[in-house]
């Protein structure tokens, strides 16, 4: 379906004409840098815009983020920016997979949950 080579990122809240591909280390740092310390938990302070050609991200804005729960478990999240809704999904971070693979899995879940948003 999608490959990590098809994922582009942007650093503004909504898509701009400046999109690029971030490295795994850049993605990890952006997602988790400010919540890695012992005793820190919650949402990361930075967001990564996600664009996957041929997906729901062609129509709506999505951003990726990191989260650490009180037990110290890291998660990757993706938020869909639609109206005033709170559309966000999380999966536990697994360092055996690229962060882009986590993003793809979450975007696919959004497409399954909101198929009417994917149609022309």
Phi and psi in radians as a Rosetta constraint file:
Dihedral C 1 N 2 CA 2 C 2 CIRCULARHARMONIC -1.988 0.35
Dihedral N 2 CA 2 C 2 N 3 CIRCULARHARMONIC 2.657 0.35
Dihedral C 2 N 3 CA 3 C 3 CIRCULARHARMONIC -2.097 0.35
Dihedral N 3 CA 3 C 3 N 4 CIRCULARHARMONIC 2.781 0.35
Dihedral C 3 N 4 CA 4 C 4 CIRCULARHARMONIC -1.130 0.35
Dihedral N 4 CA 4 C 4 N 5 CIRCULARHARMONIC -0.320 0.35
Dihedral C 4 N 5 CA 5 C 5 CIRCULARHARMONIC -1.261 0.35
Dihedral N 5 CA 5 C 5 N 6 CIRCULARHARMONIC -0.239 0.35
Dihedral C 5 N 6 CA 6 C 6 CIRCULARHARMONIC -1.641 0.35
Dihedral N 6 CA 6 C 6 N 7 CIRCULARHARMONIC -0.047 0.35
Dihedral C 6 N 7 CA 7 C 7 CIRCULARHARMONIC -1.650 0.35
Dihedral N 7 CA 7 C 7 N 8 CIRCULARHARMONIC 2.261 0.35
Dihedral C 7 N 8 CA 8 C 8 CIRCULARHARMONIC -2.112 0.35
Dihedral N 8 CA 8 C 8 N 9 CIRCULARHARMONIC 2.737 0.35
Dihedral C 8 N 9 CA 9 C 9 CIRCULARHARMONIC -2.225 0.35
Dihedral N 9 CA 9 C 9 N 10 CIRCULARHARMONIC 2.767 0.35
Dihedral C 9 N 10 CA 10 C 10 CIRCULARHARMONIC -2.540 0.35
Dihedral N 10 CA 10 C 10 N 11 CIRCULARHARMONIC 2.718 0.35
Dihedral C 10 N 11 CA 11 C 11 CIRCULARHARMONIC -1.855 0.35
Dihedral N 11 CA 11 C 11 N 12 CIRCULARHARMONIC 0.034 0.35
Dihedral C 11 N 12 CA 12 C 12 CIRCULARHARMONIC -1.625 0.35
Dihedral N 12 CA 12 C 12 N 13 CIRCULARHARMONIC 2.871 0.35
Dihedral C 12 N 13 CA 13 C 13 CIRCULARHARMONIC -1.084 0.35
Dihedral N 13 CA 13 C 13 N 14 CIRCULARHARMONIC -0.730 0.35
Dihedral C 13 N 14 CA 14 C 14 CIRCULARHARMONIC -2.060 0.35
Dihedral N 14 CA 14 C 14 N 15 CIRCULARHARMONIC 2.726 0.35
Dihedral C 14 N 15 CA 15 C 15 CIRCULARHARMONIC -0.918 0.35
Dihedral N 15 CA 15 C 15 N 16 CIRCULARHARMONIC 2.426 0.35
Dihedral C 15 N 16 CA 16 C 16 CIRCULARHARMONIC -2.202 0.35
Dihedral N 16 CA 16 C 16 N 17 CIRCULARHARMONIC 3.120 0.35
Dihedral C 16 N 17 CA 17 C 17 CIRCULARHARMONIC -1.324 0.35
Dihedral N 17 CA 17 C 17 N 18 CIRCULARHARMONIC -0.154 0.35
Dihedral C 17 N 18 CA 18 C 18 CIRCULARHARMONIC -1.754 0.35
Dihedral N 18 CA 18 C 18 N 19 CIRCULARHARMONIC 1.619 0.35
Dihedral C 18 N 19 CA 19 C 19 CIRCULARHARMONIC -2.064 0.35
Dihedral N 19 CA 19 C 19 N 20 CIRCULARHARMONIC 2.659 0.35
Dihedral C 19 N 20 CA 20 C 20 CIRCULARHARMONIC -2.717 0.35
Dihedral N 20 CA 20 C 20 N 21 CIRCULARHARMONIC 2.999 0.35
Dihedral C 20 N 21 CA 21 C 21 CIRCULARHARMONIC -1.806 0.35
Dihedral N 21 CA 21 C 21 N 22 CIRCULARHARMONIC 2.245 0.35
Dihedral C 21 N 22 CA 22 C 22 CIRCULARHARMONIC -1.617 0.35
Dihedral N 22 CA 22 C 22 N 23 CIRCULARHARMONIC 2.609 0.35
Dihedral C 22 N 23 CA 23 C 23 CIRCULARHARMONIC -1.325 0.35
Dihedral N 23 CA 23 C 23 N 24 CIRCULARHARMONIC 2.898 0.35
Dihedral C 23 N 24 CA 24 C 24 CIRCULARHARMONIC -1.035 0.35
Dihedral N 24 CA 24 C 24 N 25 CIRCULARHARMONIC -0.721 0.35
Dihedral C 24 N 25 CA 25 C 25 CIRCULARHARMONIC -1.139 0.35
Dihedral N 25 CA 25 C 25 N 26 CIRCULARHARMONIC -0.701 0.35
Dihedral C 25 N 26 CA 26 C 26 CIRCULARHARMONIC -1.116 0.35
Dihedral N 26 CA 26 C 26 N 27 CIRCULARHARMONIC -0.728 0.35
Dihedral C 26 N 27 CA 27 C 27 CIRCULARHARMONIC -1.107 0.35
Dihedral N 27 CA 27 C 27 N 28 CIRCULARHARMONIC -0.802 0.35
Dihedral C 27 N 28 CA 28 C 28 CIRCULARHARMONIC -1.063 0.35
Dihedral N 28 CA 28 C 28 N 29 CIRCULARHARMONIC -0.831 0.35
Dihedral C 28 N 29 CA 29 C 29 CIRCULARHARMONIC -1.069 0.35
Dihedral N 29 CA 29 C 29 N 30 CIRCULARHARMONIC -0.763 0.35
Dihedral C 29 N 30 CA 30 C 30 CIRCULARHARMONIC -1.142 0.35
Dihedral N 30 CA 30 C 30 N 31 CIRCULARHARMONIC -0.685 0.35
Dihedral C 30 N 31 CA 31 C 31 CIRCULARHARMONIC -1.287 0.35
Dihedral N 31 CA 31 C 31 N 32 CIRCULARHARMONIC -0.641 0.35
Dihedral C 31 N 32 CA 32 C 32 CIRCULARHARMONIC -2.198 0.35
Dihedral N 32 CA 32 C 32 N 33 CIRCULARHARMONIC -0.162 0.35
Dihedral C 32 N 33 CA 33 C 33 CIRCULARHARMONIC -0.865 0.35
Dihedral N 33 CA 33 C 33 N 34 CIRCULARHARMONIC -0.790 0.35
Dihedral C 33 N 34 CA 34 C 34 CIRCULARHARMONIC -1.545 0.35
Dihedral N 34 CA 34 C 34 N 35 CIRCULARHARMONIC 0.056 0.35
Dihedral C 34 N 35 CA 35 C 35 CIRCULARHARMONIC -2.178 0.35
Dihedral N 35 CA 35 C 35 N 36 CIRCULARHARMONIC 0.177 0.35
Dihedral C 35 N 36 CA 36 C 36 CIRCULARHARMONIC -1.352 0.35
Dihedral N 36 CA 36 C 36 N 37 CIRCULARHARMONIC -0.481 0.35
Dihedral C 36 N 37 CA 37 C 37 CIRCULARHARMONIC -1.035 0.35
Dihedral N 37 CA 37 C 37 N 38 CIRCULARHARMONIC 2.571 0.35
Dihedral C 37 N 38 CA 38 C 38 CIRCULARHARMONIC -1.010 0.35
Dihedral N 38 CA 38 C 38 N 39 CIRCULARHARMONIC 2.436 0.35
Dihedral C 38 N 39 CA 39 C 39 CIRCULARHARMONIC 1.510 0.35
Dihedral N 39 CA 39 C 39 N 40 CIRCULARHARMONIC -0.268 0.35
Dihedral C 39 N 40 CA 40 C 40 CIRCULARHARMONIC -1.601 0.35
Dihedral N 40 CA 40 C 40 N 41 CIRCULARHARMONIC 2.431 0.35
Dihedral C 40 N 41 CA 41 C 41 CIRCULARHARMONIC -2.677 0.35
Dihedral N 41 CA 41 C 41 N 42 CIRCULARHARMONIC 2.910 0.35
Dihedral C 41 N 42 CA 42 C 42 CIRCULARHARMONIC 2.046 0.35
Dihedral N 42 CA 42 C 42 N 43 CIRCULARHARMONIC -2.790 0.35
Dihedral C 42 N 43 CA 43 C 43 CIRCULARHARMONIC -1.468 0.35
Dihedral N 43 CA 43 C 43 N 44 CIRCULARHARMONIC 2.547 0.35
Dihedral C 43 N 44 CA 44 C 44 CIRCULARHARMONIC -1.206 0.35
Dihedral N 44 CA 44 C 44 N 45 CIRCULARHARMONIC 2.786 0.35
Dihedral C 44 N 45 CA 45 C 45 CIRCULARHARMONIC -1.527 0.35
Dihedral N 45 CA 45 C 45 N 46 CIRCULARHARMONIC -0.210 0.35
Dihedral C 45 N 46 CA 46 C 46 CIRCULARHARMONIC -1.947 0.35
Dihedral N 46 CA 46 C 46 N 47 CIRCULARHARMONIC 2.651 0.35
Dihedral C 46 N 47 CA 47 C 47 CIRCULARHARMONIC -2.157 0.35
Dihedral N 47 CA 47 C 47 N 48 CIRCULARHARMONIC 2.634 0.35
Dihedral C 47 N 48 CA 48 C 48 CIRCULARHARMONIC -2.120 0.35
Dihedral N 48 CA 48 C 48 N 49 CIRCULARHARMONIC 2.087 0.35
Dihedral C 48 N 49 CA 49 C 49 CIRCULARHARMONIC -1.212 0.35
Dihedral N 49 CA 49 C 49 N 50 CIRCULARHARMONIC 2.456 0.35
Dihedral C 49 N 50 CA 50 C 50 CIRCULARHARMONIC -2.114 0.35
Dihedral N 50 CA 50 C 50 N 51 CIRCULARHARMONIC 2.281 0.35
Dihedral C 50 N 51 CA 51 C 51 CIRCULARHARMONIC -2.336 0.35
Dihedral N 51 CA 51 C 51 N 52 CIRCULARHARMONIC 2.077 0.35
Dihedral C 51 N 52 CA 52 C 52 CIRCULARHARMONIC -2.165 0.35
Dihedral N 52 CA 52 C 52 N 53 CIRCULARHARMONIC 1.920 0.35
Dihedral C 52 N 53 CA 53 C 53 CIRCULARHARMONIC -0.993 0.35
Dihedral N 53 CA 53 C 53 N 54 CIRCULARHARMONIC 2.332 0.35
Dihedral C 53 N 54 CA 54 C 54 CIRCULARHARMONIC 1.484 0.35
Dihedral N 54 CA 54 C 54 N 55 CIRCULARHARMONIC 0.163 0.35
Dihedral C 54 N 55 CA 55 C 55 CIRCULARHARMONIC -2.034 0.35
Dihedral N 55 CA 55 C 55 N 56 CIRCULARHARMONIC -3.109 0.35
Dihedral C 55 N 56 CA 56 C 56 CIRCULARHARMONIC -1.028 0.35
Dihedral N 56 CA 56 C 56 N 57 CIRCULARHARMONIC -0.354 0.35
Dihedral C 56 N 57 CA 57 C 57 CIRCULARHARMONIC -1.227 0.35
Dihedral N 57 CA 57 C 57 N 58 CIRCULARHARMONIC -0.187 0.35
Dihedral C 57 N 58 CA 58 C 58 CIRCULARHARMONIC -1.245 0.35
Dihedral N 58 CA 58 C 58 N 59 CIRCULARHARMONIC -0.440 0.35
Dihedral C 58 N 59 CA 59 C 59 CIRCULARHARMONIC -1.842 0.35
Dihedral N 59 CA 59 C 59 N 60 CIRCULARHARMONIC -0.543 0.35
Dihedral C 59 N 60 CA 60 C 60 CIRCULARHARMONIC -2.226 0.35
Dihedral N 60 CA 60 C 60 N 61 CIRCULARHARMONIC 2.738 0.35
Dihedral C 60 N 61 CA 61 C 61 CIRCULARHARMONIC -1.511 0.35
Dihedral N 61 CA 61 C 61 N 62 CIRCULARHARMONIC 2.410 0.35
Dihedral C 61 N 62 CA 62 C 62 CIRCULARHARMONIC -2.311 0.35
Dihedral N 62 CA 62 C 62 N 63 CIRCULARHARMONIC 2.532 0.35
Dihedral C 62 N 63 CA 63 C 63 CIRCULARHARMONIC -2.314 0.35
Dihedral N 63 CA 63 C 63 N 64 CIRCULARHARMONIC 2.535 0.35
Dihedral C 63 N 64 CA 64 C 64 CIRCULARHARMONIC -1.788 0.35
Dihedral N 64 CA 64 C 64 N 65 CIRCULARHARMONIC 2.677 0.35
Dihedral C 64 N 65 CA 65 C 65 CIRCULARHARMONIC -2.734 0.35
Dihedral N 65 CA 65 C 65 N 66 CIRCULARHARMONIC 2.910 0.35
Dihedral C 65 N 66 CA 66 C 66 CIRCULARHARMONIC -1.846 0.35
Dihedral N 66 CA 66 C 66 N 67 CIRCULARHARMONIC 2.713 0.35
Dihedral C 66 N 67 CA 67 C 67 CIRCULARHARMONIC -2.569 0.35
Dihedral N 67 CA 67 C 67 N 68 CIRCULARHARMONIC 2.470 0.35
Dihedral C 67 N 68 CA 68 C 68 CIRCULARHARMONIC -2.229 0.35
Dihedral N 68 CA 68 C 68 N 69 CIRCULARHARMONIC 2.200 0.35
Dihedral C 68 N 69 CA 69 C 69 CIRCULARHARMONIC -1.427 0.35
Dihedral N 69 CA 69 C 69 N 70 CIRCULARHARMONIC 3.081 0.35
Dihedral C 69 N 70 CA 70 C 70 CIRCULARHARMONIC -1.093 0.35
Dihedral N 70 CA 70 C 70 N 71 CIRCULARHARMONIC -0.395 0.35
Dihedral C 70 N 71 CA 71 C 71 CIRCULARHARMONIC -1.494 0.35
Dihedral N 71 CA 71 C 71 N 72 CIRCULARHARMONIC 0.005 0.35
Dihedral C 71 N 72 CA 72 C 72 CIRCULARHARMONIC 1.514 0.35
Dihedral N 72 CA 72 C 72 N 73 CIRCULARHARMONIC 0.166 0.35
Dihedral C 72 N 73 CA 73 C 73 CIRCULARHARMONIC -1.480 0.35
Dihedral N 73 CA 73 C 73 N 74 CIRCULARHARMONIC 2.207 0.35
Dihedral C 73 N 74 CA 74 C 74 CIRCULARHARMONIC -1.452 0.35
Dihedral N 74 CA 74 C 74 N 75 CIRCULARHARMONIC 2.515 0.35
Dihedral C 74 N 75 CA 75 C 75 CIRCULARHARMONIC -2.333 0.35
Dihedral N 75 CA 75 C 75 N 76 CIRCULARHARMONIC 2.672 0.35
Dihedral C 75 N 76 CA 76 C 76 CIRCULARHARMONIC -1.861 0.35
Dihedral N 76 CA 76 C 76 N 77 CIRCULARHARMONIC 2.354 0.35
Dihedral C 76 N 77 CA 77 C 77 CIRCULARHARMONIC -2.184 0.35
Dihedral N 77 CA 77 C 77 N 78 CIRCULARHARMONIC 2.719 0.35
Dihedral C 77 N 78 CA 78 C 78 CIRCULARHARMONIC -2.338 0.35
Dihedral N 78 CA 78 C 78 N 79 CIRCULARHARMONIC 2.302 0.35
Dihedral C 78 N 79 CA 79 C 79 CIRCULARHARMONIC -1.949 0.35
Dihedral N 79 CA 79 C 79 N 80 CIRCULARHARMONIC 2.355 0.35
Dihedral C 79 N 80 CA 80 C 80 CIRCULARHARMONIC -1.705 0.35
Dihedral N 80 CA 80 C 80 N 81 CIRCULARHARMONIC 2.185 0.35
Dihedral C 80 N 81 CA 81 C 81 CIRCULARHARMONIC -1.619 0.35
Dihedral N 81 CA 81 C 81 N 82 CIRCULARHARMONIC 1.674 0.35
Dihedral C 81 N 82 CA 82 C 82 CIRCULARHARMONIC -2.388 0.35
Dihedral N 82 CA 82 C 82 N 83 CIRCULARHARMONIC 2.035 0.35
Dihedral C 82 N 83 CA 83 C 83 CIRCULARHARMONIC 0.878 0.35
Dihedral N 83 CA 83 C 83 N 84 CIRCULARHARMONIC -2.399 0.35
Dihedral C 83 N 84 CA 84 C 84 CIRCULARHARMONIC -1.784 0.35
Dihedral N 84 CA 84 C 84 N 85 CIRCULARHARMONIC 0.196 0.35
Dihedral C 84 N 85 CA 85 C 85 CIRCULARHARMONIC -1.253 0.35
Dihedral N 85 CA 85 C 85 N 86 CIRCULARHARMONIC 2.820 0.35
Dihedral C 85 N 86 CA 86 C 86 CIRCULARHARMONIC -1.920 0.35
Dihedral N 86 CA 86 C 86 N 87 CIRCULARHARMONIC 1.422 0.35
Dihedral C 86 N 87 CA 87 C 87 CIRCULARHARMONIC -1.789 0.35
Dihedral N 87 CA 87 C 87 N 88 CIRCULARHARMONIC 1.749 0.35
Dihedral C 87 N 88 CA 88 C 88 CIRCULARHARMONIC -2.495 0.35
Dihedral N 88 CA 88 C 88 N 89 CIRCULARHARMONIC 2.479 0.35
Dihedral C 88 N 89 CA 89 C 89 CIRCULARHARMONIC -2.280 0.35
Dihedral N 89 CA 89 C 89 N 90 CIRCULARHARMONIC 2.551 0.35
Dihedral C 89 N 90 CA 90 C 90 CIRCULARHARMONIC -2.262 0.35
Dihedral N 90 CA 90 C 90 N 91 CIRCULARHARMONIC 2.624 0.35
Dihedral C 90 N 91 CA 91 C 91 CIRCULARHARMONIC -2.395 0.35
Dihedral N 91 CA 91 C 91 N 92 CIRCULARHARMONIC 2.613 0.35
Dihedral C 91 N 92 CA 92 C 92 CIRCULARHARMONIC -1.064 0.35
Dihedral N 92 CA 92 C 92 N 93 CIRCULARHARMONIC 2.463 0.35
Dihedral C 92 N 93 CA 93 C 93 CIRCULARHARMONIC -1.278 0.35
Dihedral N 93 CA 93 C 93 N 94 CIRCULARHARMONIC 2.286 0.35
Dihedral C 93 N 94 CA 94 C 94 CIRCULARHARMONIC -2.162 0.35
Dihedral N 94 CA 94 C 94 N 95 CIRCULARHARMONIC 1.952 0.35
Dihedral C 94 N 95 CA 95 C 95 CIRCULARHARMONIC -1.244 0.35
Dihedral N 95 CA 95 C 95 N 96 CIRCULARHARMONIC 0.012 0.35
Dihedral C 95 N 96 CA 96 C 96 CIRCULARHARMONIC -1.398 0.35
Dihedral N 96 CA 96 C 96 N 97 CIRCULARHARMONIC -0.154 0.35
Dihedral C 96 N 97 CA 97 C 97 CIRCULARHARMONIC -2.223 0.35
Dihedral N 97 CA 97 C 97 N 98 CIRCULARHARMONIC 2.570 0.35
Dihedral C 97 N 98 CA 98 C 98 CIRCULARHARMONIC -1.112 0.35
Dihedral N 98 CA 98 C 98 N 99 CIRCULARHARMONIC 2.645 0.35
Dihedral C 98 N 99 CA 99 C 99 CIRCULARHARMONIC -1.065 0.35
Dihedral N 99 CA 99 C 99 N 100 CIRCULARHARMONIC -0.624 0.35
Dihedral C 99 N 100 CA 100 C 100 CIRCULARHARMONIC -1.048 0.35
Dihedral N 100 CA 100 C 100 N 101 CIRCULARHARMONIC -0.600 0.35
Dihedral C 100 N 101 CA 101 C 101 CIRCULARHARMONIC -1.160 0.35
Dihedral N 101 CA 101 C 101 N 102 CIRCULARHARMONIC -0.640 0.35
Dihedral C 101 N 102 CA 102 C 102 CIRCULARHARMONIC -1.089 0.35
Dihedral N 102 CA 102 C 102 N 103 CIRCULARHARMONIC -0.794 0.35
Dihedral C 102 N 103 CA 103 C 103 CIRCULARHARMONIC -1.019 0.35
Dihedral N 103 CA 103 C 103 N 104 CIRCULARHARMONIC -0.789 0.35
Dihedral C 103 N 104 CA 104 C 104 CIRCULARHARMONIC -1.069 0.35
Dihedral N 104 CA 104 C 104 N 105 CIRCULARHARMONIC -0.741 0.35
Dihedral C 104 N 105 CA 105 C 105 CIRCULARHARMONIC -1.080 0.35
Dihedral N 105 CA 105 C 105 N 106 CIRCULARHARMONIC -0.751 0.35
Dihedral C 105 N 106 CA 106 C 106 CIRCULARHARMONIC -1.215 0.35
Dihedral N 106 CA 106 C 106 N 107 CIRCULARHARMONIC -0.698 0.35
Dihedral C 106 N 107 CA 107 C 107 CIRCULARHARMONIC -1.091 0.35
Dihedral N 107 CA 107 C 107 N 108 CIRCULARHARMONIC -0.709 0.35
Dihedral C 107 N 108 CA 108 C 108 CIRCULARHARMONIC -1.071 0.35
Dihedral N 108 CA 108 C 108 N 109 CIRCULARHARMONIC -0.699 0.35
Dihedral C 108 N 109 CA 109 C 109 CIRCULARHARMONIC -1.095 0.35
Dihedral N 109 CA 109 C 109 N 110 CIRCULARHARMONIC -0.723 0.35
Dihedral C 109 N 110 CA 110 C 110 CIRCULARHARMONIC -1.070 0.35
Dihedral N 110 CA 110 C 110 N 111 CIRCULARHARMONIC -0.743 0.35
Dihedral C 110 N 111 CA 111 C 111 CIRCULARHARMONIC -1.103 0.35
Dihedral N 111 CA 111 C 111 N 112 CIRCULARHARMONIC -0.651 0.35
Dihedral C 111 N 112 CA 112 C 112 CIRCULARHARMONIC -1.222 0.35
Dihedral N 112 CA 112 C 112 N 113 CIRCULARHARMONIC -0.675 0.35
Dihedral C 112 N 113 CA 113 C 113 CIRCULARHARMONIC -1.354 0.35
Dihedral N 113 CA 113 C 113 N 114 CIRCULARHARMONIC -0.452 0.35
Dihedral C 113 N 114 CA 114 C 114 CIRCULARHARMONIC -2.296 0.35
Dihedral N 114 CA 114 C 114 N 115 CIRCULARHARMONIC 1.053 0.35
Dihedral C 114 N 115 CA 115 C 115 CIRCULARHARMONIC -1.091 0.35
Dihedral N 115 CA 115 C 115 N 116 CIRCULARHARMONIC -0.522 0.35
Dihedral C 115 N 116 CA 116 C 116 CIRCULARHARMONIC -1.145 0.35
Dihedral N 116 CA 116 C 116 N 117 CIRCULARHARMONIC -0.357 0.35
Dihedral C 116 N 117 CA 117 C 117 CIRCULARHARMONIC -1.410 0.35
Dihedral N 117 CA 117 C 117 N 118 CIRCULARHARMONIC -0.230 0.35
Dihedral C 117 N 118 CA 118 C 118 CIRCULARHARMONIC -1.603 0.35
Dihedral N 118 CA 118 C 118 N 119 CIRCULARHARMONIC -0.347 0.35
Dihedral C 118 N 119 CA 119 C 119 CIRCULARHARMONIC -1.336 0.35
Dihedral N 119 CA 119 C 119 N 120 CIRCULARHARMONIC 2.770 0.35
